[in-house]
Amino acid sequence: MSQLSLDLLLKMDKSKIQRPTAKIEMSRLSELVGEPVIFTCQALTMDEFEEVQEVSVSFGKKGELEEFSTNKVQIFTLLKGIVDPKLSDSKLLEAYGVTTPKQLIEESKLLLPGEVTQLYNVISSLSGFGDEAVKELKNG
């Protein structure tokens, strides 16, 4: 790291470092209820990202990777990254006839598969996986 970059990082106001968030209107749900249905999404922390990875793989008896589930990655990313509405709200779970937030996403038909993927993409981008997260500088 150049001394200039180090100096900039050292003098940066650390209170400005916050998890990125975004408000996303769910078009289909908004149309169904006649007013905007807004989900607030946030970037994952490193710990949350690691948890998502851990629950998305299964290993065989000899410790070899047996399965990696893209669906689980997306579902658990939503469970960690959607902060509003609170998917664990007991009234919401009861209204959709499920007992867990995971079931709310998987079984209730609240979200379509494409909506799950789009929300996953938003949270991933907020978490630094978007194309604009870093820039390669040209020598010269």
C-alpha positions in Angstrom: 0.0 0.0 0.0 1.4 3.4 -0.9 2.0 5.8 2.0 -0.7 8.1 0.6 -3.3 5.4 0.7 -2.2 4.4 4.2 -2.4 8.1 5.4 -5.9 8.4 3.9 -7.1 5.3 5.6 -5.7 6.4 8.9 -7.3 9.8 8.9 -10.6 8.6 7.6 -13.6 9.2 9.9 -14.4 5.6 10.9 -17.9 6.5 12.0 -18.7 7.0 8.3 -18.0 3.3 7.6 -21.4 1.7 7.6 -23.0 -1.3 6.0 -24.4 -0.2 2.6 -28.2 -0.5 2.4 -30.8 -0.2 -0.4 -34.5 0.1 -0.5 -36.1 -2.2 -3.2 -39.7 -2.0 -4.4 -41.1 -5.5 -5.0 -43.1 -4.7 -8.2 -45.4 -7.8 -8.2 -46.2 -7.5 -4.5 -46.9 -3.8 -4.9 -49.3 -4.5 -7.7 -51.1 -7.1 -5.7 -51.6 -4.9 -2.6 -52.1 -1.6 -4.5 -49.3 0.3 -2.8 -45.5 0.0 -2.7 -44.0 -3.0 -0.9 -40.5 -2.0 0.0 -37.7 -4.3 1.2 -34.7 -2.8 2.8 -31.5 -4.8 2.1 -28.1 -4.5 3.6 -24.6 -5.7 2.9 -23.5 -8.9 4.6 -20.7 -8.8 7.2 -17.7 -11.2 6.7 -19.2 -13.4 9.5 -22.6 -13.5 7.8 -21.0 -14.3 4.5 -19.1 -17.2 6.1 -22.3 -18.5 7.7 -24.1 -18.5 4.3 -21.2 -20.4 2.8 -21.2 -23.0 5.6 -24.9 -23.8 5.4 -24.8 -24.1 1.7 -22.4 -27.0 1.5 -22.6 -30.6 2.6 -19.7 -33.0 3.0 -19.6 -36.8 2.6 -18.3 -39.3 5.2 -14.7 -38.9 4.0 -14.9 -35.1 4.3 -15.1 -34.5 0.5 -17.5 -31.9 -0.8 -20.7 -33.7 -1.6 -23.0 -30.8 -2.5 -23.0 -27.1 -3.0 -26.5 -25.5 -3.2 -26.9 -22.3 -5.0 -30.5 -22.1 -3.8 -29.3 -22.2 -0.2 -26.7 -19.5 -0.9 -29.5 -17.3 -2.2 -32.0 -18.1 0.5 -29.6 -17.6 3.4 -28.2 -14.4 1.8 -31.7 -13.0 1.8 -32.3 -14.1 5.4 -29.1 -12.2 6.5 -29.5 -9.3 4.1 -33.2 -8.3 4.3 -33.7 -6.1 7.3 -37.2 -4.9 6.6 -39.7 -6.4 6.6 -38.4 -8.6 9.4 -38.8 -12.1 7.9 -38.8 -13.7 11.3 -41.8 -11.7 12.5 -44.2 -14.2 14.1 -47.3 -12.5 12.6 -45.8 -12.7 9.1 -44.8 -16.3 9.5 -48.3 -17.2 10.8 -50.1 -15.3 8.0 -48.2 -17.4 5.5 -48.6 -20.7 7.4 -44.9 -21.3 8.0 -42.8 -21.6 11.1 -39.4 -20.3 10.0 -38.1 -17.4 7.8 -36.5 -20.0 5.5 -39.9 -21.6 4.9 -41.3 -18.2 4.2 -39.0 -17.8 1.3 -39.0 -21.4 0.1 -42.6 -22.6 0.6 -45.0 -19.6 1.0 -45.0 -18.3 -2.6 -44.3 -14.8 -1.1 -41.3 -14.5 -3.4 -40.9 -16.0 -6.9 -37.6 -17.7 -7.8 -36.6 -14.7 -10.0 -37.4 -12.3 -7.2 -35.2 -14.3 -4.8 -32.3 -14.1 -7.4 -32.8 -10.4 -7.9 -32.8 -9.7 -4.2 -29.7 -11.9 -3.9 -28.0 -9.9 -6.6 -28.8 -6.6 -4.8 -27.4 -7.9 -1.5 -24.3 -9.3 -3.2 -23.7 -6.0 -4.9 -24.1 -4.1 -1.6 -21.6 -6.6 -0.1 -18.9 -5.6 -2.6 -19.4 -8.2 -5.3 -20.6 -5.7 -7.9 -18.4 -4.7 -10.9 -18.1 -1.1 -9.5 -16.6 -2.3 -6.1 -13.0 -1.9 -7.3 -11.2 -0.3 -10.2 -8.0 -1.5 -11.8 -5.7 1.3 -12.4 -3.6 1.4 -15.6 0.1 1.8 -15.3 1.3 4.9 -16.9 
